[in-house]
């Protein structure tokens, strides 16, 4: 099965695993997916991830994180910029999900960053996803 949008596939796998209270998941590896996962890890939404060789392709093993009583940390995760319709925002227009309680994942010239890091570095870019 050929996948055109590996990032949308990653976000869907995370959404489904969080709904099913799964602890681990695997997704296909690419540079943007590693960037998205590093932002989610630095913001405290996942425990970690690692790239592993699995036959001809590399996969990412992701460990999801839950609250102290088992509550979900990821309630909603949405893909904003799609291959058919890219969404770019300047630093002043970057979304602030739930007035700062959620994060927006932005692909910039400085790498993949959260919305907070984009405001600190004063850079805009492509809005990849919104996590709440």
C-alpha positions, 0 to 999 in steps of 0.5 A: 500500500502506497502512502502519500502523506506519512505525517497524516498517517502518523497523526491518525495512528497517534489519535487511534492509539490514544483513543484505545489507551495503547501504550506503544505504536509504530509509524513509518519514518521520515524527517518531518515525522521525527520533527513532529515527534520531537516537538510532542516529546519536548512539550510532554505529550509522548514519553519518547520515540526511536527509529528502528530498522524493519526490513526495507523501511525504518519505522518509529516506535512511539511510547505514548504518555498518560496522566497520573490517573491514566487520563489521556494527554492527547484529546485531539490531534488534527492535520492542518496543512495537507499536500493539496492545500498548504497552510503558511502563517506568519509569526503574528498569525500562528494559532494559539490552540485553547489559549495556550493549553494546546500546541501548534506544530510548525515547520520552519526554516529553523526546523520543526517547532512548537508555536511557543518556540516560533514566537520566541524565535520570531519565525513563521512557517507551515502549520503541520498540526494542532494538538490539544 
